C-alpha cells in the first residue's frame, strides 16, 4: 500500500454536480506521483468531468488534496502544474511556434529557454522543427494539430498531464507518436499522466498503468495492469 506522502492527488468524498444533477461521487481515490492512470468507462460515466476536476477547472464539494495540501483558493496556481489536453485540440490562429510558445511567454520565461522548449517539444511529438515551427495553424492535419496541442503542454513541463481521448480523431501514425511522447514524458520527467480513452489497445504494451473504472460518476474498480516497456 502506498504511503499517503507519495500521492500527488488524494480525493475523499468528492462530489461534482451540474445543477441538481450529480455527475461525480468519488468516495476515495489516490494517484501517486509519476503514475500513469487510465480512466475507463462508457460515455457519460464521469471520465471527462473527473479530468476537469483534476485540472482545477470545475467546482466540487469534498476533499481534494494536491501534493498533500488542500487546493481551495489555489486553483490559478495549480493550473500551472496540471494541464489538460481535450479530445478536440484548440489552436490559436498563429504559427505552430507561437502556439507552443504562448504558455511559456505567459510564464515570462527567457526567449532562449522558450526557443529550446518549443524545439524540444516538437521533436517529442515527432514534428521536425524546421518543417513545422513556422507553419500556420490552418496547414495542419488533424493528427498534426493534436500533436502540436500536446507539444504546447509538454513544453510547460507540467507535473500532471491530463488527456481526454487524445487519439480519438487522429490517424494511426499520430496515435503512435502521441503515445510515445506521453510515455517518454512519464519516464524521463516523472510526469503524472491521467488518460481517459476508449482505445485500450493504445495503452497496452507500453505504459505501466493503474486502471480506474467509472460508472455513473462512481468508481467501481481500481486495478493495476500493464508493464512498462524499455
C-alpha atoms as a printed R data frame, in Angstrom:
    type eleno elety resid chain resno       x      y       z
1   ATOM     1    CA   UNK     A     1   0.000  0.000   0.000
2   ATOM     2    CA   UNK     A     2   1.392  3.408  -0.985
3   ATOM     3    CA   UNK     A     3   2.300  5.909   1.662
4   ATOM     4    CA   UNK     A     4  -0.045  8.903   1.558
5   ATOM     5    CA   UNK     A     5   3.008 11.122   1.143
6   ATOM     6    CA   UNK     A     6   3.636  9.504  -2.261
7   ATOM     7    CA   UNK     A     7   0.341 10.782  -3.652
8   ATOM     8    CA   UNK     A     8   0.040 13.812  -5.895
9   ATOM     9    CA   UNK     A     9  -3.778 13.607  -5.728
10  ATOM    10    CA   UNK     A    10  -5.918 12.457  -2.819
11  ATOM    11    CA   UNK     A    11  -9.706 12.599  -3.199
12  ATOM    12    CA   UNK     A    12 -12.218 11.808  -0.494
13  ATOM    13    CA   UNK     A    13 -15.994 12.204  -0.548
14  ATOM    14    CA   UNK     A    14 -15.696 14.402  -3.624
15  ATOM    15    CA   UNK     A    15 -18.955 15.376  -5.325
16  ATOM    16    CA   UNK     A    16 -19.472 17.331  -8.535
17  ATOM    17    CA   UNK     A    17 -22.880 18.331  -9.860
18  ATOM    18    CA   UNK     A    18 -24.383 20.212 -12.771
19  ATOM    19    CA   UNK     A    19 -27.284 21.964 -11.074
20  ATOM    20    CA   UNK     A    20 -29.208 19.314  -9.177
21  ATOM    21    CA   UNK     A    21 -27.719 16.513 -11.262
22  ATOM    22    CA   UNK     A    22 -24.714 14.793  -9.607
23  ATOM    23    CA   UNK     A    23 -22.067 13.795 -12.138
24  ATOM    24    CA   UNK     A    24 -19.330 12.560  -9.799
25  ATOM    25    CA   UNK     A    25 -19.367 10.945  -6.406
26  ATOM    26    CA   UNK     A    26 -15.859  9.734  -5.535
27  ATOM    27    CA   UNK     A    27 -15.594  8.106  -2.133
28  ATOM    28    CA   UNK     A    28 -11.813  7.762  -2.267
29  ATOM    29    CA   UNK     A    29  -9.088  7.913  -4.905
30  ATOM    30    CA   UNK     A    30  -5.331  8.307  -4.583
31  ATOM    31    CA   UNK     A    31  -2.968  8.903  -7.503
32  ATOM    32    CA   UNK     A    32   0.714  8.630  -6.726
33  ATOM    33    CA   UNK     A    33   3.403 10.866  -8.171
34  ATOM    34    CA   UNK     A    34   4.693  9.648 -11.522
35  ATOM    35    CA   UNK     A    35   1.819  7.207 -12.045
36  ATOM    36    CA   UNK     A    36   0.137  6.582 -15.388
37  ATOM    37    CA   UNK     A    37  -3.594  6.181 -14.791
38  ATOM    38    CA   UNK     A    38  -6.211  5.093 -17.305
39  ATOM    39    CA   UNK     A    39  -9.796  6.196 -16.736
40  ATOM    40    CA   UNK     A    40 -12.203  3.622 -18.147
41  ATOM    41    CA   UNK     A    41 -15.971  3.651 -18.555
42  ATOM    42    CA   UNK     A    42 -18.793  4.260 -21.001
43  ATOM    43    CA   UNK     A    43 -19.722  7.685 -22.321
44  ATOM    44    CA   UNK     A    44 -21.332  9.662 -19.504
45  ATOM    45    CA   UNK     A    45 -19.541  7.696 -16.779
46  ATOM    46    CA   UNK     A    46 -17.774 10.801 -15.489
47  ATOM    47    CA   UNK     A    47 -14.290 10.433 -17.001
48  ATOM    48    CA   UNK     A    48 -14.140 13.859 -18.653
49  ATOM    49    CA   UNK     A    49 -15.611 15.572 -15.625
50  ATOM    50    CA   UNK     A    50 -13.059 13.937 -13.344
51  ATOM    51    CA   UNK     A    51 -10.252 15.145 -15.609
52  ATOM    52    CA   UNK     A    52 -11.592 18.707 -15.406
53  ATOM    53    CA   UNK     A    53 -11.778 18.472 -11.615
54  ATOM    54    CA   UNK     A    54  -8.178 17.220 -11.515
55  ATOM    55    CA   UNK     A    55  -7.225 20.163 -13.750
56  ATOM    56    CA   UNK     A    56  -8.871 22.564 -11.257
57  ATOM    57    CA   UNK     A    57 -11.382 23.700 -13.872
58  ATOM    58    CA   UNK     A    58 -14.614 22.588 -12.157
59  ATOM    59    CA   UNK     A    59 -16.054 23.301  -8.707
60  ATOM    60    CA   UNK     A    60 -16.748 20.447  -6.292
61  ATOM    61    CA   UNK     A    61 -17.516 19.647  -2.697
62  ATOM    62    CA   UNK     A    62 -15.480 17.317  -0.533
63  ATOM    63    CA   UNK     A    63 -11.728 16.914  -0.258
64  ATOM    64    CA   UNK     A    64  -9.131 17.234  -2.990
65  ATOM    65    CA   UNK     A    65  -5.503 17.380  -1.928
66  ATOM    66    CA   UNK     A    66  -2.665 18.124  -4.341
67  ATOM    67    CA   UNK     A    67   0.755 17.060  -3.144
68  ATOM    68    CA   UNK     A    68  -0.703 16.667   0.339
69  ATOM    69    CA   UNK     A    69  -2.161 20.193   0.582
70  ATOM    70    CA   UNK     A    70  -5.715 21.499   0.264
71  ATOM    71    CA   UNK     A    71  -6.489 23.071  -3.116
72  ATOM    72    CA   UNK     A    72  -9.247 25.570  -2.257
73  ATOM    73    CA   UNK     A    73  -8.287 29.096  -3.283
74  ATOM    74    CA   UNK     A    74  -5.133 27.898  -5.066
75  ATOM    75    CA   UNK     A    75  -6.706 26.967  -8.390
76  ATOM    76    CA   UNK     A    76  -4.869 29.538 -10.509
77  ATOM    77    CA   UNK     A    77  -1.522 28.484  -9.073
78  ATOM    78    CA   UNK     A    78  -2.259 24.780  -9.500
79  ATOM    79    CA   UNK     A    79  -3.370 25.147 -13.123
80  ATOM    80    CA   UNK     A    80   0.270 25.838 -13.875
81  ATOM    81    CA   UNK     A    81   1.147 22.382 -12.559
82  ATOM    82    CA   UNK     A    82  -1.651 20.304 -14.107
83  ATOM    83    CA   UNK     A    83  -2.589 20.739 -17.768
84  ATOM    84    CA   UNK     A    84  -5.471 19.196 -19.726
85  ATOM    85    CA   UNK     A    85  -5.481 18.187 -23.407
86  ATOM    86    CA   UNK     A    86  -9.001 17.866 -24.779
87  ATOM    87    CA   UNK     A    87 -10.206 15.486 -27.485
88  ATOM    88    CA   UNK     A    88 -10.669 18.336 -29.993
89  ATOM    89    CA   UNK     A    89  -7.484 20.438 -29.955
90  ATOM    90    CA   UNK     A    90  -7.833 24.197 -29.775
91  ATOM    91    CA   UNK     A    91  -5.085 26.119 -31.518
92  ATOM    92    CA   UNK     A    92  -4.540 29.844 -31.721
93  ATOM    93    CA   UNK     A    93  -4.757 31.369 -35.190
94  ATOM    94    CA   UNK     A    94  -0.989 31.629 -35.248
95  ATOM    95    CA   UNK     A    95   2.062 29.637 -36.261
96  ATOM    96    CA   UNK     A    96   2.970 26.337 -34.638
97  ATOM    97    CA   UNK     A    97   5.839 28.072 -32.834
98  ATOM    98    CA   UNK     A    98   3.546 30.765 -31.412
99  ATOM    99    CA   UNK     A    99   1.006 28.173 -30.279
100 ATOM   100    CA   UNK     A   100   3.615 26.283 -28.296
101 ATOM   101    CA   UNK     A   101   5.371 29.393 -27.022
102 ATOM   102    CA   UNK     A   102   2.173 31.082 -25.818
103 ATOM   103    CA   UNK     A   103   2.013 29.495 -22.363
104 ATOM   104    CA   UNK     A   104   5.748 29.914 -21.898
105 ATOM   105    CA   UNK     A   105   5.517 33.631 -22.636
106 ATOM   106    CA   UNK     A   106   2.748 33.952 -20.042
107 ATOM   107    CA   UNK     A   107   5.212 32.474 -17.567
108 ATOM   108    CA   UNK     A   108   7.722 35.141 -18.639
109 ATOM   109    CA   UNK     A   109  10.474 32.679 -19.475
110 ATOM   110    CA   UNK     A   110  13.616 33.965 -21.247
111 ATOM   111    CA   UNK     A   111  13.466 33.870 -25.031
112 ATOM   112    CA   UNK     A   112  16.329 31.380 -25.229
113 ATOM   113    CA   UNK     A   113  14.524 28.944 -22.945
114 ATOM   114    CA   UNK     A   114  11.268 29.384 -24.870
115 ATOM   115    CA   UNK     A   115  13.058 28.536 -28.117
116 ATOM   116    CA   UNK     A   116  14.661 25.478 -26.534
117 ATOM   117    CA   UNK     A   117  11.403 24.171 -25.089
118 ATOM   118    CA   UNK     A   118   9.465 24.720 -28.330
119 ATOM   119    CA   UNK     A   119  12.030 22.820 -30.379
120 ATOM   120    CA   UNK     A   120  12.295 20.019 -27.829
121 ATOM   121    CA   UNK     A   121   8.545 19.534 -27.523
122 ATOM   122    CA   UNK     A   122   8.110 19.479 -31.308
123 ATOM   123    CA   UNK     A   123  10.706 16.731 -31.562
124 ATOM   124    CA   UNK     A   124   8.996 14.792 -28.771
125 ATOM   125    CA   UNK     A   125   5.756 14.600 -30.750
126 ATOM   126    CA   UNK     A   126   7.514 13.691 -33.995
127 ATOM   127    CA   UNK     A   127   7.285 17.046 -35.793
128 ATOM   128    CA   UNK     A   128  10.516 18.347 -37.311
129 ATOM   129    CA   UNK     A   129  11.003 21.954 -36.122
130 ATOM   130    CA   UNK     A   130  12.457 23.026 -39.486
131 ATOM   131    CA   UNK     A   131   9.265 21.945 -41.241
132 ATOM   132    CA   UNK     A   132   6.631 22.845 -38.651
133 ATOM   133    CA   UNK     A   133   7.763 25.682 -36.371
134 ATOM   134    CA   UNK     A   134   6.681 28.444 -38.756
135 ATOM   135    CA   UNK     A   135   3.742 26.581 -40.294
136 ATOM   136    CA   UNK     A   136   0.361 28.301 -39.771
137 ATOM   137    CA   UNK     A   137  -2.367 26.521 -37.832
138 ATOM   138    CA   UNK     A   138  -4.567 26.028 -40.917
139 ATOM   139    CA   UNK     A   139  -1.940 23.961 -42.727
140 ATOM   140    CA   UNK     A   140  -2.022 21.139 -40.155
141 ATOM   141    CA   UNK     A   141  -3.818 17.822 -40.472
142 ATOM   142    CA   UNK     A   142  -5.991 16.659 -37.582
143 ATOM   143    CA   UNK     A   143  -3.224 14.434 -36.261
144 ATOM   144    CA   UNK     A   144  -0.628 17.183 -36.590
145 ATOM   145    CA   UNK     A   145  -2.886 19.676 -34.806
146 ATOM   146    CA   UNK     A   146  -3.352 17.269 -31.896
147 ATOM   147    CA   UNK     A   147   0.395 16.738 -31.687
148 ATOM   148    CA   UNK     A   148   1.010 20.497 -31.660
149 ATOM   149    CA   UNK     A   149  -1.537 20.843 -28.868
150 ATOM   150    CA   UNK     A   150   0.252 18.105 -26.934
151 ATOM   151    CA   UNK     A   151   3.631 19.750 -27.605
152 ATOM   152    CA   UNK     A   152   2.296 23.006 -26.158
153 ATOM   153    CA   UNK     A   153   1.501 21.187 -22.934
154 ATOM   154    CA   UNK     A   154   4.744 19.215 -22.793
155 ATOM   155    CA   UNK     A   155   6.666 22.469 -23.202
156 ATOM   156    CA   UNK     A   156   5.205 23.686 -19.915
157 ATOM   157    CA   UNK     A   157   6.944 20.801 -18.092
158 ATOM   158    CA   UNK     A   158   3.765 20.082 -16.103
159 ATOM   159    CA   UNK     A   159   3.761 17.918 -13.034
160 ATOM   160    CA   UNK     A   160   0.484 16.380 -14.238
161 ATOM   161    CA   UNK     A   161  -0.636 15.731 -17.820
162 ATOM   162    CA   UNK     A   162  -4.368 15.035 -18.224
163 ATOM   163    CA   UNK     A   163  -5.563 13.621 -21.563
164 ATOM   164    CA   UNK     A   164  -9.172 13.252 -22.721
165 ATOM   165    CA   UNK     A   165  -9.435 10.786 -25.627
166 ATOM   166    CA   UNK     A   166  -6.149 12.040 -27.132
167 ATOM   167    CA   UNK     A   167  -6.272  9.714 -30.165
168 ATOM   168    CA   UNK     A   168  -9.999  9.761 -30.949
169 ATOM   169    CA   UNK     A   169  -9.685 11.907 -34.081
170 ATOM   170    CA   UNK     A   170  -6.178 11.186 -35.328
171 ATOM   171    CA   UNK     A   171  -4.555  8.787 -37.775
172 ATOM   172    CA   UNK     A   172  -2.757  5.672 -36.596
173 ATOM   173    CA   UNK     A   173   0.706  7.136 -37.082
174 ATOM   174    CA   UNK     A   174  -0.160 10.181 -34.960
175 ATOM   175    CA   UNK     A   175  -1.687  7.937 -32.296
176 ATOM   176    CA   UNK     A   176   1.601  6.045 -32.005
177 ATOM   177    CA   UNK     A   177   3.642  9.256 -31.809
178 ATOM   178    CA   UNK     A   178   1.325 10.716 -29.165
179 ATOM   179    CA   UNK     A   179   1.630  7.548 -27.098
180 ATOM   180    CA   UNK     A   180   5.424  7.579 -27.340
181 ATOM   181    CA   UNK     A   181   5.606 11.262 -26.371
182 ATOM   182    CA   UNK     A   182   3.364 10.696 -23.358
183 ATOM   183    CA   UNK     A   183   5.373  7.650 -22.294
184 ATOM   184    CA   UNK     A   184   8.699  9.487 -22.575
185 ATOM   185    CA   UNK     A   185   7.313 12.380 -20.537
186 ATOM   186    CA   UNK     A   186   6.267  9.991 -17.780
187 ATOM   187    CA   UNK     A   187   9.537  8.067 -17.912
188 ATOM   188    CA   UNK     A   188  12.017 10.903 -18.331
189 ATOM   189    CA   UNK     A   189  10.499 13.665 -16.203
190 ATOM   190    CA   UNK     A   190   8.316 11.779 -13.738
191 ATOM   191    CA   UNK     A   191   5.170 13.481 -15.021
192 ATOM   192    CA   UNK     A   192   1.975 12.022 -13.610
193 ATOM   193    CA   UNK     A   193  -0.335 11.086 -16.502
194 ATOM   194    CA   UNK     A   194  -4.099 10.513 -16.347
195 ATOM   195    CA   UNK     A   195  -5.740  9.368 -19.591
196 ATOM   196    CA   UNK     A   196  -9.406  8.871 -20.458
197 ATOM   197    CA   UNK     A   197  -9.638  6.727 -23.578
198 ATOM   198    CA   UNK     A   198 -11.729  4.008 -25.198
199 ATOM   199    CA   UNK     A   199  -8.680  2.896 -27.166
200 ATOM   200    CA   UNK     A   200  -7.397  0.313 -24.705
201 ATOM   201    CA   UNK     A   201  -5.077 -1.235 -27.290
202 ATOM   202    CA   UNK     A   202  -3.300  2.139 -27.480
203 ATOM   203    CA   UNK     A   203  -2.441  1.790 -23.785
204 ATOM   204    CA   UNK     A   204  -1.185 -1.782 -23.788
205 ATOM   205    CA   UNK     A   205   2.398 -2.928 -24.010
206 ATOM   206    CA   UNK     A   206   3.980  0.482 -23.441
207 ATOM   207    CA   UNK     A   207   2.610  2.018 -20.284
208 ATOM   208    CA   UNK     A   208   2.564  0.599 -16.786
209 ATOM   209    CA   UNK     A   209  -0.823  1.798 -15.613
210 ATOM   210    CA   UNK     A   210  -3.367  1.883 -12.880
211 ATOM   211    CA   UNK     A   211  -6.842  1.477 -14.378
212 ATOM   212    CA   UNK     A   212  -9.780  3.217 -12.715
213 ATOM   213    CA   UNK     A   213 -13.241  2.236 -13.963
214 ATOM   214    CA   UNK     A   214 -16.153  4.619 -13.501
215 ATOM   215    CA   UNK     A   215 -19.868  4.026 -13.856
216 ATOM   216    CA   UNK     A   216 -22.485  6.662 -13.215
217 ATOM   217    CA   UNK     A   217 -19.879  9.009 -11.737
218 ATOM   218    CA   UNK     A   218 -18.679  6.442  -9.192
219 ATOM   219    CA   UNK     A   219 -15.530  4.341  -9.090
220 ATOM   220    CA   UNK     A   220 -16.428  0.671  -9.447
221 ATOM   221    CA   UNK     A   221 -12.961 -0.831  -9.883
222 ATOM   222    CA   UNK     A   222  -9.291  0.069  -9.433
223 ATOM   223    CA   UNK     A   223  -6.700 -2.319 -10.818
224 ATOM   224    CA   UNK     A   224  -3.048 -2.394 -11.835
225 ATOM   225    CA   UNK     A   225  -2.289 -3.664 -15.320
226 ATOM   226    CA   UNK     A   226   0.408 -3.427 -17.961
227 ATOM   227    CA   UNK     A   227   4.173 -3.400 -17.657
228 ATOM   228    CA   UNK     A   228   6.284 -0.536 -18.914
229 ATOM   229    CA   UNK     A   229   8.463 -1.383 -21.860
230 ATOM   230    CA   UNK     A   230  12.084 -0.323 -22.264
